[in-house]
Amino acid sequence: MTARKTKNPAAKKAAVKTANGSTSVNKPGVISTIVDCISKDKGSTVDETLAVLTRKFPDRDPAGMRKTALIQSNKQKTSKEVVDGRGTVFYKRR
């Protein structure tokens, strides 16, 4: 007996599991969420970005996400400024 091939390649592609075992396709990740936060008109501080990340990814460690937010904000920014009451605000101007 031979295995039958799937005639619908889209169904086959959707059924392929990713490395962590989920079958989801292209959900936004942590780094893209950080870039979205600092791309807003008013920019974003690390604490504001961390608040968004902890709401969006509750299963991840907040301390690790804070480190990632700090590193990626510095790496992805086009400018930054210190604002009274907010702290260091990172911007990514388009």
One Martini backbone bead per residue (centre of mass of N, CA, C, O) as a GRO file, in nm:
protein
   94
    1MET     BB    1   0.097   0.036   0.022
    2THR     BB    2   0.039   0.372  -0.054
    3ALA     BB    3   0.077   0.698  -0.020
    4ARG     BB    4  -0.115   0.976  -0.022
    5LYS     BB    5  -0.144   1.267  -0.177
    6THR     BB    6  -0.196   1.592  -0.147
    7LYS     BB    7  -0.381   1.816  -0.346
    8ASN     BB    8  -0.361   2.037  -0.117
    9PRO     BB    9  -0.101   2.250  -0.044
   10ALA     BB   10  -0.225   2.441   0.174
   11ALA     BB   11  -0.298   2.221   0.383
   12LYS     BB   12  -0.012   2.112   0.416
   13LYS     BB   13   0.125   2.377   0.510
   14ALA     BB   14  -0.062   2.425   0.766
   15ALA     BB   15   0.021   2.136   0.907
   16VAL     BB   16   0.289   2.233   0.970
   17LYS     BB   17   0.516   2.228   1.213
   18THR     BB   18   0.684   2.387   1.432
   19ALA     BB   19   0.940   2.379   1.654
   20ASN     BB   20   0.724   2.417   1.913
   21GLY     BB   21   0.439   2.265   1.790
   22SER     BB   22   0.288   2.463   1.636
   23THR     BB   23   0.034   2.567   1.373
   24SER     BB   24   0.102   2.844   1.335
   25VAL     BB   25   0.092   3.144   1.122
   26ASN     BB   26   0.254   3.428   1.147
   27LYS     BB   27   0.297   3.559   1.423
   28PRO     BB   28   0.365   3.801   1.618
   29GLY     BB   29   0.642   3.902   1.780
   30VAL     BB   30   0.844   4.056   1.998
   31ILE     BB   31   1.010   4.239   1.805
   32SER     BB   32   0.769   4.350   1.639
   33THR     BB   33   0.632   4.479   1.887
   34ILE     BB   34   0.858   4.676   1.955
   35VAL     BB   35   0.857   4.826   1.685
   36ASP     BB   36   0.562   4.921   1.707
   37CYS     BB   37   0.599   5.092   1.964
   38ILE     BB   38   0.837   5.287   1.851
   39SER     BB   39   0.655   5.381   1.586
   40LYS     BB   40   0.511   5.574   1.723
   41ASP     BB   41   0.469   5.906   1.762
   42LYS     BB   42   0.542   5.892   2.092
   43GLY     BB   43   0.662   5.638   2.139
   44SER     BB   44   0.879   5.440   2.377
   45THR     BB   45   0.930   5.282   2.656
   46VAL     BB   46   1.029   5.010   2.821
   47ASP     BB   47   0.781   4.994   3.013
   48GLU     BB   48   0.563   5.020   2.792
   49THR     BB   49   0.656   4.776   2.629
   50LEU     BB   50   0.629   4.565   2.858
   51ALA     BB   51   0.323   4.591   2.893
   52VAL     BB   52   0.255   4.484   2.611
   53LEU     BB   53   0.407   4.212   2.628
   54THR     BB   54   0.257   4.091   2.881
   55ARG     BB   55  -0.021   4.089   2.736
   56LYS     BB   56   0.067   3.923   2.472
   57PHE     BB   57   0.294   3.738   2.661
   58PRO     BB   58   0.217   3.559   2.943
   59ASP     BB   59   0.427   3.300   2.916
   60ARG     BB   60   0.653   3.497   2.962
   61ASP     BB   61   0.933   3.642   3.086
   62PRO     BB   62   0.966   3.964   3.198
   63ALA     BB   63   1.275   3.989   3.231
   64GLY     BB   64   1.348   3.897   2.942
   65MET     BB   65   1.172   4.111   2.793
   66ARG     BB   66   1.318   4.359   2.905
   67LYS     BB   67   1.591   4.299   2.777
   68THR     BB   68   1.488   4.290   2.487
   69ALA     BB   69   1.365   4.576   2.481
   70LEU     BB   70   1.628   4.730   2.534
   71ILE     BB   71   1.799   4.621   2.301
   72GLN     BB   72   1.595   4.670   2.059
   73SER     BB   73   1.551   4.972   2.102
   74ASN     BB   74   1.848   5.048   2.048
   75LYS     BB   75   1.869   4.907   1.764
   76GLN     BB   76   1.587   5.032   1.618
   77LYS     BB   77   1.646   5.314   1.648
   78THR     BB   78   1.664   5.671   1.546
   79SER     BB   79   1.573   5.788   1.834
   80LYS     BB   80   1.623   5.982   2.146
   81GLU     BB   81   1.465   6.084   2.466
   82VAL     BB   82   1.424   6.286   2.751
   83VAL     BB   83   1.131   6.265   2.954
   84ASP     BB   84   0.938   6.402   3.169
   85GLY     BB   85   0.782   6.123   3.340
   86ARG     BB   86   0.906   5.882   3.139
   87GLY     BB   87   1.191   5.907   3.013
   88THR     BB   88   1.323   5.704   2.785
   89VAL     BB   89   1.258   5.766   2.443
   90PHE     BB   90   1.175   5.572   2.166
   91TYR     BB   91   1.239   5.598   1.807
   92LYS     BB   92   1.079   5.520   1.481
   93ARG     BB   93   1.133   5.656   1.190
   94ARG     BB   94   0.992   5.660   0.850
   0.00000   0.00000   0.00000
